[in-house]
Each structure stands twice: as structure tokens, then as C-alpha cells.
Amino acid sequence: MTTTSRRAPSGERAARKRAAIVRAAQQQFLERGFGAGMDHIATEAGVSKVTVYNHFASKEELFTEVVSDALEQALGQTVYALHERLRTGDDLRDILTATAREWVEGIAQPEVLALRALITSEARRFPELGRAWRKQGPDRFAEPLAAALSARDDLDIPHMELAIIQFYALVLYPHIVHSAYGDRLDPQFTDDLITTGVDMFLRYYQRHRA
């Protein structure tokens, strides 16, 4: 059987419609969960259901785009800022602290946390949703962080992947865990978590010279 790849509409008008569909889908998913109908999404976006399917072959594909778009809005500037800090700065503690503060600010947005909760509830049926979250979220930072940490002769990190996850656990994951229970950490406690977490991380991996 011959298969043909679907080509999404292109051009400025198509781009506007696609953006409207993604915005409408985010609203519908947050209001109705993953059970939101494509017809409701089309109505909210002001397009036909056929137009929605011209851009997105399935609800899973559309939800993946919603997640990617939300994380780009929340973290895209932080990724750029991290690269710039690594290019122009040399104080690793300051770089990690500033980046962690921006992570938390982006991830702690209510709509981003709500999307993550929805992904968690659907991850067993649609594991690609979880992969989309990781790819557009934490994984975007892993490579530049690993390169920066590896270049330091004052650090000794034998297992880089483990170290990156530990860093996330110290400065970012507490906010995600608390949000799952409807809690939000206050700003001072948040900053204390970040600053002490960065210190703990750097101290633990500090190279001890003979």
C-alpha cells in the first residue's frame, strides 16, 4: 500500500489560522481536558473542522503543538538567555541561579502547570505527550548545561545526565510537586530553594585537588 505524507497548509493566512487553532485548543483542553472535541476547537478558533484537520492530523498532534507552543512562550527566552550568559559570563553560580529563577517563573505559570497535569493524566495512553513536554522543556537545557559543566576544571562530574537531573530536582521540581497539590511556594522560599540548591550542587561536584 502506498502512503503519502500530509503537507500542512502554508503561507501567512494559513499561519494565522494555525495560531488561532492552537490558542483555541489550549483554552479548550484546559477547560474540558483531553476530551475536548475538535468541533469545539474549530468553533472557538473561527475555522471549519476540516481546516483543523488540514493542519493537524489528530487530537494528539494538536495537543503536542499546544504543549510545544506553551513551553516556547514560557521558556524560549530563558533558553536564549542561558546561551548568552554562557557565552559572555564566567561566574557559573550566577549563571545557574539566574537560569533557575527564569525556569521557575516560566514553569510556574498556571496554564503551563495545568497542561503538565493534563499530560500526566494522559501519559499512559499517549506517551508521546510526555516526550513532547521533555523535549520542549527540560531537555532543551540539558545540552548547553552539560557543555558548560564539562568545560569547568573546578568540577568533577562523572555522570552528567545524573547531575543534570539532580540540578533540576534541587531548583525546579519542588515547584512542580507542590503545584500538583494546588500549592504555590512563596517568592522568598522559592528564591531560597534556588540559591541554596545551586550552592549544594556546585559544592557536591567541586573537584578536590590533591
N, C-alpha and C positions, 0 to 999 in steps of 0.2 A: 504494500500500500504506500502511495506517495504522500508525503506530508509537506505542507508549505508553512513557512513561518509567517506569523501575523505581523504586519507592519502598522504601527500606531500612526494616526494622522499627524501631520507636521505643519509647520507654519505658525505665524503669530496668532491667528484666530484659534487654531487648534490648541495652542499652548494656553490661551486664556481659558478655553473650555476645560482643559485638563486640570488647570489650577483650581477652577471652580468646583470640579468634581471632587478633587482631593479635600478641599475645605469642607464641602458638604458632607463627604464621607466621614471626616473626623468628627464633625458635630453629631452625625447620626450614630456612629459607633460609640461615642461617649454617652449619648443619651439612651440608646437601645441595646448596647452590647453588640457582639458579633452577629446577633440575629437580625440586625438592621437590614431591611430589604433594599435591593438595588433600585427598585422603583421609587422608594422614598428618597434615596440618594439622588436619583435623577431629577426628581421634582424639586428638591432643595437646591440643586445646582442650576436649575433652569434649563436643563437639556433633556433629550429623549433617553430612554433606557438603551436604545440602540447605540447612541453616542457614547454612553458609559462603556458598553462592551466593545466599542471600536477602540477605546483607549486602554481598557483593562479586561483581560480575558476571563477573569474570575474575581470573586469577592476577596479571596486570599491575596491575589496580586494587588488589588486596590488597597487592601489593608496594609500590605507591605509598603506600598508607596506612602500611605498616610504616616506610618511609623518613620520611614526614612525622612519625610518632609519635616515632621515634628522634631526629630533629633537634629536635623540640619539647622532648623531655626534655633534650637536650644544650645547646640554645641559647635556649630560650624565656625563661629568667630573664635571660640576657645581653641579649636584645632589650629587655626591660623595664628593666633596669638602665641600658642606654645612653640610653633616653629620659629616665630620671630624672636621669642625670648631665648630659645636655644641658639639661634644664630648670632644674637647680639650680646647676650648676657653670659656671665661666668659664675654667678652665685647660684648654685644648684638648689640650695634651700629656698631662696626667694622664688625661683622659677617653679618649683614643685608646689609651694604654698599658693602662689597666685593662680596657678592652673587648677589646683584643687578647689579653691574658692569659686572659680568660674564654673567648674563641673557641677558643684552643689547647687549654685544658683540656677543653672540650666536644667538639671535633672529634677530639682525640687519644684518646678512649675507644676501646678495641679493637673493640667491637661497631659503633661508628659508622664506623670506618675499614674494617672488614670489609664493611659494607653498601656503602660507596663503591666498594670494589674490585669487588664484585658488580655494581654499576650500570655500572662501566666496562666490564666484560666483556660486558654485555648491551645496551649503549647503541646499538649499530648496529642490532640487531633491534628494540629498544623504546626509541626516543629520548625517549618521554615520561618514562621513569625518570630520565634526566638532567635533564630540565626540572623534575621534582619535587624533585630534590636542590637545584638552583639556587634554586628558588622558596622552599623552606623553609630553605635555608642562606644562602649569601652574599647573595642578592637581598633578604633581609629587612632587611639592614643598609644597603643602598645608599642608600635614600631618606633616612633620618634623617642618615646621614653626609654626603650631598650637601647637604642643607639646612644643616647645621651649618657645613660648609666654605664654602658660598656666602655665609653671613652674615658671614664674617670679612673685615674690611677690611685685615688684615695679610697676606692670602694672595691670590695671583693664579693661578687655576686655569682656563685657557681650555677644557679638555676634561675635564669632570667624570667621565664614565664611564671614561676612560683613567686618571685619577688614582685612582679607587676601586680599579680592578684592580691598579694599581701598589702601592697600600697593602696589599691582600691578599697580593700577591707578596712583599712585604718581611716581613710579620709572621706570615702563616698558611701559605702554600703550601709553604715548606720542610719543614714537619712532614708534610704530606700526601705530598710526593715521597719523603721518607726512609722513610715508613711503607710505601710500595709495595715497598720492598726489604727489609722486615722490620726496619728500624732505628727506634730511638726516640731523639730528641735528649735529652741530659741536661738537668736543670732549669736549671742556670746558663747553659748555652749557649742554651737556649730564651729565657731572660729577656734575655740579651744581644742576641739576634736582635730581640726585640720593642722594647726600649728604643732601640737604635741605629736600628732600622727606622723608628720613629716620628720620631726626630730627623732622619734623612735625608729623610723625606717632607716634614716641615714646613720644613726648610731649603731644599729644592729649590723648593717653591712659595711661599716667602716673597716678599712684594711688595717690590721695590726702589724706594724713593721717590727722586725726583729731588732 
